[in-house]
């Protein structure tokens, strides 16, 4: 954790000298003949082949239309991206433009590492974006990011296994636990509980339960909430799932380890976005007719449907860029109807449009996966509008970003599982540790 915090602190401390070097001059604009000219580097985290291909195709087209422009694309996993930009900021080793996560954007804004993209938003059409999505990258009335696509966490399940066991789709956490335990047999686990350090999966799962109780993992005054009654209840709930329904190796699982189990038909339930569809299609095409999703379980059956985690995946333009005009022009082309629809179709239902005027078009609706998983798209779309990024229930904050980037909750679960530490004691220690981290960057 100290190494992670050192990275964040260096980001904040060193940016002043870097900003002084950049000043307000954002680099050259168009050449005297009105053409865009210059080289930019674009970092993104679209590691799946289809999305990478569409982005590269869009860059190639942009360079063809603007012969004086060169776009170099580099791809990093989300975890590697966070390390790359936080450690690279002080030395200036950051890109001209990139994708990000909402929590990253808050840290970037604090470090004055990104520039306003209000002009891009206005050119695309501000009224086409959801206000809540834009607010995740807003500070002092200016937007420093814009969402490229959206998705939300929902409950995925195997329809065939439920039918064989004569079970209904769980609507409550109690029903979910009972079904997961009943389906843990014949080399299938009911539900894997992942808590590997270096990722946010245990934080995500605990957040589901806490949000179902109307609370957040952050208090109103942006302190960690790990010892409230609902948080302790949630910790104990997932420990029970781990003990009775999960492979024991999941104590070290990261996001892809977790997802791969569902892709391969080894778990009956999982929590994720519509990306699960393409994962199953690729790994176990014979099971693609046997998966569907439903809203997250509730504490009580008559509780309203809620959302616990929406991801509006943003794009940013970096302050160090000598050619922000190229970055912004290229970003705008990504939202052109044909390019944007093709990009979304690289992972249909997994990536939902962040702008209006797309989902109801014939081209979007004609996609076979969109048609086949119309129910899933409806469930996820509803969840998108009901939630925020983890911790953003109180608005964008550095604390929300640190909540998911420091692995403190993951380490708490590992301590309980591996060392047998008392739940209340481990939760109190984790809460204090998280609050120390928050205080260190205030």
N, C-alpha and C positions, 0 to 999 in steps of 0.2 A: 504494500500500500504506500510506503514511504516513497518508493521510486515513482509510483504513479503521481503522487502529490507533488514531487519535485518537478515532474514534467509540467504539471498544470501551473505551478508557481513560476517556473521559468518562463512559461508562455506569457503570464501577466507582467512579470518584471522586465523582460527583455523587449517587449513590444514597443516600449517608449522610444528606445534607440532606433528600432526599425522604422517606426512611424515617422520619426524625425527625418530619416533618409528619404522616405517616400513623399512626405509632405502632402499637400493637396493636389499636386500635379499627377494626374492619372495616366500620364504617358501620351504618346502621339495619338492623334485622331486619324481621320481619313487623310490620304495624301492630297496634294493640290489638285489632282485630277478626279477626286471624289471616290477613289477606290480604297477599300480596306487593305492594309498591308501590315504584315508582321507575323510573328510566331507566338503561339500560345500553347500551354500544356494544360490538359484536362484530366483530372483524377476522378475516377468514378468507381463505385463498388458493385457494378452490375456484372458479377462473376459468371452468371449463366451465359452459355454460348449465344442463344438467340438474342438476348438483350444487347450483348456486346456487339453482335453483328449489326443490329439496327442502328446503334449509336455510331459505329464506324462508318456505316453507309451514309448516315446523315452528315458526318464530318467530311467524308469524301465528296459528297454533293456540294457542301458549302465551299470546299476548297476549289472545286471545279468552277463554281460560280464566282469565286473570288480568287483568282490565280495568284494574287500577292500574299495570300494567307497560308500558313502551315499550322495544322493542329496536331499535336502529339498527344496520344491518349495512353494513360497508364491506369491499370486496374488493381485495386487492393480490396481485400476483405474489409468488413467494417471495423473489426478489431485492429487490423494492421493500419487502416487509414487513420484511426484516432492516434495511435502511437506515432505515425509518420508526420502528421501535421503538428501535433503538440511539441514534438522534439525538434521539428524542422523550422518552427516559426522564428525562433531566436536567430537562426543562421540565415533565414530568408529562403530556405529550401522548401517552399510551398508552391502550389500550382497557380495558374492564372484563374482557373475556375474549377469547381468540383461539385459533386454531390455531397451530402452530409446527413446527419441525423438531427432532429430538433434540439436535442441536448447539446450537440456540438455547436450549433449555431449560436446558442446563448453564450458559450465560452468564447466563440469567435468574435461576437459583438463586444464582449467585455474587453477583449484584447485589441479591439479596433483593427481586426485582421481582415474584415470584409467591408465592401462598399454597398451603398444603397442600390437597390434594383427597382425602385419605384417607377423609373422610366420604362423598364421592361414590362412590368405589370400593367402599366397604363397602356402601352402599345398592344399588348395581348388583349386587354380588356379587364379592368379591375373587377367589374361586376360579374365576371365569369368565375372568379375564385371565391371559395367560401371564406368568409371573414375570419372564422376561427383558425383556418389553416394559415392565412397570412399573418395573423397575430402572433404565431409561434416565432416568427422572425422579425417582430416589430419592436422598435425602441424609439421613444421620443417622437412618435408620429412618422417614423421612416421604416420602410421594410428592407431588411438586409438578406432576405431569402424569399424564394417562391417555390411552391410545391410542384414537383414534376408528376407524381402519382400518389395515390392514397390506398391504404388498406387497413384492416383492423383485425384484431385477434378474436377468434370464435372457437367453438368446440367442434372438432372433426370426429367422425365416428364411422365404424364399419357397419353398414346396413345389414350385410349378410350375417355377421356374427350376432347382432341383436335379434334378427329374425330367428336364427337357429336356436337361440336361448329363450325365445318368446319374451323379449324384454322391450320396453318402450324407450324412446329416446329420453335420457335423463333431463329433467327440468330443474332439479335442485342439486345441491352439493351432496346431500344425503343419498339421493337416488344415483348420482354419479359414482360415489364410492361403492355402493352396493353392486352396481352393474360392472364396474371395473374389476372388482374382486371376483364376481361370478364368471367373468370372461378370461380370467387369468388361468389358462390351462392350455394343453396341447401346443406347447411352444409359443404361445401368444401371451403377451403381458397386457393387463387391462389398461394401464397408463404408466408410462415412464415418467419419473420425476427427476429432472436434470438440475444439478447444482455445481457444475464444474466452475472453478474460478477462471477469471479472464473473460467471462461472458455474463449475460444478464438474465439467464433463464430462470433461476430460482427467484430473483426479484420479480420477474414477469408473473410467475405462477402465484407467488404470495400476493402480488398486487391484484390479481383476479379476485381472490377471496376477500381481501380487505375492501375493495371497491364494491363488492356485492353487499357489504354491510354498511355502505354509505360513507366510508372513510377513505382516506388516502394514505400512502406511505410517507407523506409529508403533512405536518400540521399546518394550520392557517398561518402561523408565524415562521414557517419553513424550517421546522425542526424534524428530525427523523421520528417516525411513528412505528416503532416495532414492539412496544410493550403495552399497547392498549388491549382491551379484552378481545376485540375482533382480530388484532394482529397475532396475539398469542394463540387464539383459536385457529387461525389460518396456518400458523407454523405447525401446530400439532396435526392439523388436517393433512398437510402434505407429507409429514413424517409417516403418518399412517398409510398413505398411498405408496410411499417409498417402500415401507416394510412389507406390504401385502400385495402390491400390484406391479412393482417396478423391477427391472434388472438391477442388481446391486452395483454394477459398473456405472450406473447413471449418476452416482455421486460425483463423477468427473466429466459428465457429458456437457458439451457445448451445443450450440444451436443445430449444427449439421448432424451431430451424433444423434440428437433427439429426433430430428426430422427423418433421418434415414430409417429409423425403426418403423415409422408409419409408412414410408414409401415402400418398404420391403414387406409390408403386411405382418409385422411382428408386434404391433400394438393395436388394441381395439379403439382407443381414444387418443387424441392429442389436441393440443391447442396451438393454433397458428392461423395464418391468413390464407387467402386463396392460392398462394404459392404451392400448397399441398397438392393441388390438382396436377400441375405439371410434374411435380416430383413423383407422384404415383404413376402417371402416364409413362414416364421415362424408365422407372425402375420395376414396376409391376403392372404392365398394361392390362393384364387379365383382371386386376382388381379395380380398375377405374370406374366400373359400373357399380361398385359396392362401397362407395364413399359418399358422404354428404356432410353438411355442417348444420349447426343450430346455434342459437344464442348461448352465451356463457351461462353456466348453472347459477341459480339464485339461492339465497338462503331459505326462502319460503316460496311455495308455488304461486301464491298470489302477489308476490313482489313484482314490480314492473321489470320489463326487460331493460338491461343496462349495457353500457359499454365500458370496458376497462382500459383498453389501449388502442388508440388510433395512431397510425404512422402516416404523416404527410411528408413524403421524402423530398427534402428541399435541395435546391441548387443555389450556389453562392458564387460571387465574383470576389477575388482576393485583392486586398489593398496593394499588394506588391506588384500586381500586374501592370506592365507597361502598355498593355493594349486592352483595357476594359471594354472599349467599343467593339472589339472583335468578339470578346466573350459574350457580350449582351446581344449582339446581332445573331450569333450562333444559337444562343438560348432561345431567342424568338422563333427561329426556324424549327426548333424541336416541337413547338406547339402548333405548327401548321397542320391542318386537319389530316391530310394523308400521312405525313410523317408521324404525327402523334398517335393516330389510330394504329399504324403499323408497329409502333413501339409498344403500345398496350397489348397488341396481339401477340407479342413475343412471350408474354405470360398472361394469357387471358384469364380474367376473374382474379388473378393474383395481383395485377396492377389495375386499379380502378382510376378513371379520369379525375384529375383535380380541377378541371374546368368544365363548365357547362357547354352544351351544344355538341357533345361527342357521343355520349352513351345512347342517345336516341337516334343516331344516324343509321342508315341502312348498312353501311360498311361495318360499323361496330357490331350491330345486332346480327349480321349475317355470319359472324364467327361461330363455328361449330361448337366450341367449348362454351362460349357465352350462352348459346341456346341450350346445351345439354345441362349446364349447371346454373340455370336461371334461378333456382331456389337459393343456391349458395350465394350468388351475386346479390340477391335481395337481402339475405341475412347479413352479409358483410357490409353492404351499402348502408343498412340501417345502423349497424354498429359504428361505422365511420362517423356518423352524425351524433353519436351519443357519448363519445369519449374524446380523450386527448392523449398526447404522449404521456408516459408514466411520470407522475409528479407535476404535470402541467395543469392540474386541476386548479391551482392557485395562480396560474399565469406562468409565462416563461421565466425560468430562474436558473442560476448556476447550480443551485442545490439539486434541482431536478436532474440535470445532466450528471452530476456527481453520484446521485443515487444509483444510477444504472452503470456507471463506468468504473466504480472502485471495487466491485466484487465482495463488498463487505457482507451482504446478505448471503451470498453463495458460501463464503467462508464460515458464516454462522451455522448454516445447515451442515456443512462438512464437519464442523466441530462437534455438533450434536450427534451426528451419525457415527463418526469415526471414534470420537473420544467419550461418548456417552454423557456429555455435559448437560446439565439440567436446562430445560427449555427456557424458563424464565431468566436464569442466570446468563445464558448465551445471548438471549434477546436483549437484555439490559446492556451487556458488554458491547454488542453490535451497535445498539442505538447510541451509546456514548461515543463509540469510535466514529460513527457517521457524523455526529454533531461536532466532533473535534475537526473533522475534515471540512465541514461547512464553515466553521469559525476561522480556519486557517486561510480561507480565500476571501473573507469579507473585508 
